[in-house]
Each structure stands twice: as C-alpha cells, then as structure tokens.
Amino acid sequence: MSLITPLILLVLFVTFLRNVYIGTLESVLPEGIAIGDEIINGFPS
C-alpha cells in the first residue's frame, strides 16, 4: 500500500513532466554547451 504513491508519481513524471524537465534544463544552459543524453536521462553508460 505504501508503494502506490511513489509509483503514481513515477508514472506522472514519465508521462508528463519528462519533456518539461529536459526543456527547462536545456534552456538554462548557454549556447555551445552540450550535455550528454546519459546525464540528462540519469543513466550513465
């Protein structure tokens, strides 16, 4: 029962907020600075 809330939040993040997160992160960076997809996604290779 206690895992329902984190699961719901994870689904909401993946469904709706991921693009907002990535867009915000990329808009804050100055031009010419690139961040790898591994860092943005949080899954280093």
C-alpha positions as a LaTeX table, in Angstrom:
\begin{tabular}{lrrr}
\hline
Residue & $x$ (\AA) & $y$ (\AA) & $z$ (\AA) \\
\hline
Met1 & 0.00 & 0.00 & 0.00 \\
Ser2 & 2.85 & 2.41 & 0.74 \\
Leu3 & 4.34 & 1.95 & $-2.74$ \\
Ile4 & 1.27 & 3.25 & $-4.55$ \\
Thr5 & 2.17 & 6.94 & $-4.15$ \\
Pro6 & 5.76 & 6.67 & $-5.46$ \\
Leu7 & 4.52 & 4.54 & $-8.34$ \\
Ile8 & 1.87 & 7.12 & $-9.25$ \\
Leu9 & 4.45 & 9.92 & $-9.08$ \\
Leu10 & 6.84 & 7.97 & $-11.29$ \\
Val11 & 4.13 & 7.36 & $-13.88$ \\
Leu12 & 3.17 & 11.05 & $-13.86$ \\
Phe13 & 6.80 & 12.10 & $-14.25$ \\
Val14 & 7.46 & 9.74 & $-17.14$ \\
Thr15 & 4.19 & 10.60 & $-18.84$ \\
Phe16 & 4.01 & 14.37 & $-18.49$ \\
Leu17 & 6.96 & 16.02 & $-16.81$ \\
Arg18 & 9.96 & 14.46 & $-18.55$ \\
Asn19 & 9.74 & 16.80 & $-21.55$ \\
Val20 & 9.28 & 19.81 & $-19.27$ \\
Tyr21 & 12.34 & 18.77 & $-17.25$ \\
Ile22 & 14.51 & 18.30 & $-20.35$ \\
Gly23 & 13.30 & 21.54 & $-21.95$ \\
Thr24 & 13.99 & 23.53 & $-18.79$ \\
Leu25 & 17.43 & 22.02 & $-18.36$ \\
Glu26 & 18.39 & 22.75 & $-21.97$ \\
Ser27 & 17.02 & 26.31 & $-21.89$ \\
Val28 & 19.13 & 27.22 & $-18.84$ \\
Leu29 & 22.40 & 26.19 & $-20.48$ \\
Pro30 & 24.28 & 28.77 & $-22.53$ \\
Glu31 & 24.61 & 28.16 & $-26.27$ \\
Gly32 & 27.51 & 25.97 & $-27.24$ \\
Ile33 & 27.37 & 23.84 & $-24.11$ \\
Ala34 & 26.06 & 20.38 & $-24.72$ \\
Ile35 & 25.13 & 17.83 & $-22.11$ \\
Gly36 & 25.15 & 14.16 & $-22.98$ \\
Asp37 & 21.93 & 12.19 & $-23.05$ \\
Glu38 & 23.27 & 9.96 & $-20.29$ \\
Ile39 & 23.40 & 12.91 & $-17.89$ \\
Ile40 & 20.00 & 14.27 & $-18.89$ \\
Asn41 & 18.35 & 10.88 & $-18.61$ \\
Gly42 & 20.23 & 9.99 & $-15.45$ \\
Phe43 & 21.56 & 6.71 & $-16.83$ \\
Pro44 & 25.33 & 6.87 & $-17.32$ \\
Ser45 & 26.78 & 4.18 & $-19.58$ \\
\hline
\end{tabular}
